[in-house]
Amino acid sequence: MTERPIILWFRQDLRLGDNPALAAAVESGAPILPVFILDDETPGKWAPGGASRWWLHQSLDALQQSLAALDCPLLLRRGTAAETIRTLAAETGARAVYWNRCYEPFAVRRDAALKSALKEDRIEAESFNAALLFEPWQVKTKTGTPPKVYSPYWRAMRLLGDPAPEGAAPQAIPRPAKVLAGDQLDDWNLQPCDPDWASGFSELWQPSEQGGLDQFDEFLENALDGYKTGRDFPSRSLVSRLSPHLHFGEIGPRQVWHRTVAHCITTGRDPFSGSAEHFLKELVWREFSHAQLYYNPDLPDACLRPEYERFPWDRAEKPLRAWQRGKTGIPIVDAGMRELWQTGYMHNRVRMICASFLVKHLMVDWRAGEAWFWDTLVDADLANNAASWQWVAGSGADAAPYFRIFNPVLQGEKFDKDGAYTRHWVPELSEVPDRYLHKPWEAPGNPAPDYPDPIVDLAFGRDRALTAFKRLNDGLSSDIAACA
Ligand SMILES: Cc1cc2nc3c(=O)[nH]c(=O)nc-3n(C[C@H](O)[C@H](O)[C@H](O)COP(=O)(O)OP(=O)(O)OC[C@H]3O[C@@H](n4cnc5c(N)ncnc54)[C@H](O)[C@@H]3O)c2cc1C
């Protein structure tokens, strides 16, 4: 009699190293059937966007190759994931299904229901943590509640000690005797063809487990030391660009944590001061965002502070379109939006400037910006994206106060002083002298004739937003007064 296999369901954990579900399956000694399911139904409107689909194709291609090198092919199936898993379990007589946990609300609901259904079918269902340093429910304040703001989150997490150690990649994976028919990756049409807007992505990214590890090694060697002071300057290569690798689970946060600490120790640095600590703290912003999503499943769709639902958003198409296309006439904003379109990435400082400009100067609903980022970022991540947009809009946990409105001219002058970043992405500005680069409308002699005028007068936009936010807050205070 052939031994009943364990189905290993790959999701956002596209790696062999430090993969606890895979390690547990290998440890059991049973034959392993690795599967990836393309499911566009369960996530609803949060099915992967265009740039994520491009990444997913490359990443699955790489995972197929890594598994093939261990003589254990990756099965591809398409359909509603829970049903597909149950069908597959019946088809193979599987004894168990193992997976690493995801934290999107639709995934949490689906996995809980699937676990019960499999148990009824007398099939073991086991889930593991590959995506976070600690589970959201492990990180608590002294009173046992989940921290609502970042600093207490960091402190509470540090009190838990070091994250679990990094697990090794298996040397061999036993495969089941029976070969099953699956889909061909190319038939999923995950990559754009006409027009091929992702043609420039491959020069910049290497979506794969190896690509993530290489990228990280390079960051540790060449950029970590300058991270704290340099991370805000978009033309300097002093950030890790690990976000898509982390999102797809090609590298895990525990690997990032332990390798950063080890690198510091071997090079005689303190991992918990200066640049290294700053970097680890950014990694923990990712944890904090996931905890926010876990405890607030509406985070991507509804203002965490409900009063913000009454904000008078501008619903006109024109400002949003100009922003999406990088044609607002505000140089640093247009540079960021064009970087995003051409590379699937935008530097964090510029993300904050572009998001603030959209929500505050243009008064466009943060959810329209969130949706655009969802479609165009290769690192689009429901937790990080939603939490960050709500942070910028002022409607989220630990959010920027409403009166903090970035001035994109001053931001440009501070963080892209020589204009290297802005000129690279907005070549129409190449002839504008440095002094006017971030406010070309003031330059004498019209040195950028092909560049649009600002879509909004910045002082007017700022005042309009401040007035609207103040009214919202005053209305709130009068509501409170009326109730008192
Ligand atoms: C409006 C807006 C939308 C965003 N959308 C996303 C998104 O969809 N996906 C995403 O991964 N990040 C998002 N971010 C957070 C941040 O901009 C990116 O994580 C970061 O720019 C990725 O570049 P990096 O890997 O070089 O970061 P590094 O500076 O090298 O940081 C290392 C890692 O820490 C995590 N991290 C860093 N900053 C943050 C942060 N503010 N919040 C959460 N995690 C963080 C990321 O996983 C990142 O890869 C968004 C930020 C803003 C302002």
The ligand as an SDF file (V2000), in Angstrom:
LIG
                    3D

 53 58  0  0  0  0  0  0  0  0999 V2000
    1.0790   55.1100    1.3090 C   0  0  0  0  0  0  0  0  0  0  0  0
    1.9950   53.9540    1.5910 C   0  0  0  0  0  0  0  0  0  0  0  0
    1.7180   52.6890    1.0930 C   0  0  0  0  0  0  0  0  0  0  0  0
    2.5460   51.6010    1.3820 C   0  0  0  0  0  0  0  0  0  0  0  0
    2.2420   50.3630    0.8620 N   0  0  0  0  0  0  0  0  0  0  0  0
    3.0370   49.2980    1.1590 C   0  0  0  0  0  0  0  0  0  0  0  0
    2.7490   47.9990    0.6320 C   0  0  0  0  0  0  0  0  0  0  0  0
    1.7440   47.7780   -0.0610 O   0  0  0  0  0  0  0  0  0  0  0  0
    3.6180   46.9850    0.9220 N   0  0  0  0  0  0  0  0  0  0  0  0
    4.7160   47.1740    1.7190 C   0  0  0  0  0  0  0  0  0  0  0  0
    5.4640   46.2120    1.9430 O   0  0  0  0  0  0  0  0  0  0  0  0
    4.9780   48.3820    2.2480 N   0  0  0  0  0  0  0  0  0  0  0  0
    4.1960   49.4440    2.0030 C   0  0  0  0  0  0  0  0  0  0  0  0
    4.5000   50.6820    2.5250 N   0  0  0  0  0  0  0  0  0  0  0  0
    5.5750   50.7820    3.5410 C   0  0  0  0  0  0  0  0  0  0  0  0
    6.9720   51.1160    3.0090 C   0  0  0  0  0  0  0  0  0  0  0  0
    6.9160   52.2170    2.1410 O   0  0  0  0  0  0  0  0  0  0  0  0
    7.6340   49.9440    2.2940 C   0  0  0  0  0  0  0  0  0  0  0  0
    7.5640   48.7830    3.0880 O   0  0  0  0  0  0  0  0  0  0  0  0
    9.0980   50.2310    1.9950 C   0  0  0  0  0  0  0  0  0  0  0  0
    9.2340   51.4070    1.2290 O   0  0  0  0  0  0  0  0  0  0  0  0
    9.6960   49.0720    1.2380 C   0  0  0  0  0  0  0  0  0  0  0  0
   11.0100   49.3670    0.8420 O   0  0  0  0  0  0  0  0  0  0  0  0
   12.2350   48.6060    1.4880 P   0  0  0  0  0  0  0  0  0  0  0  0
   11.9970   47.1390    1.4490 O   0  0  0  0  0  0  0  0  0  0  0  0
   13.4600   49.1240    0.8320 O   0  0  0  0  0  0  0  0  0  0  0  0
   12.1600   49.1060    3.0010 O   0  0  0  0  0  0  0  0  0  0  0  0
   13.2680   49.1600    4.1470 P   0  0  0  0  0  0  0  0  0  0  0  0
   13.3570   50.5680    4.6020 O   0  0  0  0  0  0  0  0  0  0  0  0
   14.5230   48.5040    3.7390 O   0  0  0  0  0  0  0  0  0  0  0  0
   12.5610   48.3510    5.3220 O   0  0  0  0  0  0  0  0  0  0  0  0
   12.7010   46.9430    5.5010 C   0  0  0  0  0  0  0  0  0  0  0  0
   11.3360   46.2850    5.5560 C   0  0  0  0  0  0  0  0  0  0  0  0
   10.5860   46.7790    6.6490 O   0  0  0  0  0  0  0  0  0  0  0  0
    9.2040   46.8520    6.3050 C   0  0  0  0  0  0  0  0  0  0  0  0
    8.7670   48.2490    6.3750 N   0  0  0  0  0  0  0  0  0  0  0  0
    9.5070   49.3570    6.1880 C   0  0  0  0  0  0  0  0  0  0  0  0
    8.7500   50.4690    6.3740 N   0  0  0  0  0  0  0  0  0  0  0  0
    7.5130   50.0400    6.6490 C   0  0  0  0  0  0  0  0  0  0  0  0
    6.2770   50.6950    6.9390 C   0  0  0  0  0  0  0  0  0  0  0  0
    6.1750   52.0310    6.9930 N   0  0  0  0  0  0  0  0  0  0  0  0
    5.1910   49.9500    7.1810 N   0  0  0  0  0  0  0  0  0  0  0  0
    5.2580   48.5980    7.1620 C   0  0  0  0  0  0  0  0  0  0  0  0
    6.4020   47.9180    6.9080 N   0  0  0  0  0  0  0  0  0  0  0  0
    7.5080   48.6240    6.6480 C   0  0  0  0  0  0  0  0  0  0  0  0
    9.0760   46.3590    4.8790 C   0  0  0  0  0  0  0  0  0  0  0  0
    8.7010   44.9960    4.9050 O   0  0  0  0  0  0  0  0  0  0  0  0
   10.4770   46.5600    4.3400 C   0  0  0  0  0  0  0  0  0  0  0  0
   10.7790   45.6860    3.2800 O   0  0  0  0  0  0  0  0  0  0  0  0
    3.6890   51.7870    2.2170 C   0  0  0  0  0  0  0  0  0  0  0  0
    3.9760   53.0780    2.6960 C   0  0  0  0  0  0  0  0  0  0  0  0
    3.1520   54.1450    2.3900 C   0  0  0  0  0  0  0  0  0  0  0  0
    3.4960   55.5090    2.9310 C   0  0  0  0  0  0  0  0  0  0  0  0
  1  2  1  0
  2  3  1  0
  2 52  2  0
  3  4  2  0
  4  5  1  0
  4 50  1  0
  5  6  2  0
  6  7  1  0
  6 13  1  0
  7  8  2  0
  7  9  1  0
  9 10  1  0
 10 11  2  0
 10 12  1  0
 12 13  2  0
 13 14  1  0
 14 15  1  0
 14 50  1  0
 15 16  1  0
 16 17  1  0
 16 18  1  0
 18 19  1  0
 18 20  1  0
 20 21  1  0
 20 22  1  0
 22 23  1  0
 23 24  1  0
 24 25  2  0
 24 26  1  0
 24 27  1  0
 27 28  1  0
 28 29  2  0
 28 30  1  0
 28 31  1  0
 31 32  1  0
 32 33  1  0
 33 34  1  0
 33 48  1  0
 34 35  1  0
 35 36  1  0
 35 46  1  0
 36 37  1  0
 36 45  1  0
 37 38  2  0
 38 39  1  0
 39 40  1  0
 39 45  2  0
 40 41  1  0
 40 42  2  0
 42 43  1  0
 43 44  2  0
 44 45  1  0
 46 47  1  0
 46 48  1  0
 48 49  1  0
 50 51  2  0
 51 52  1  0
 52 53  1  0
M  END
$$$$
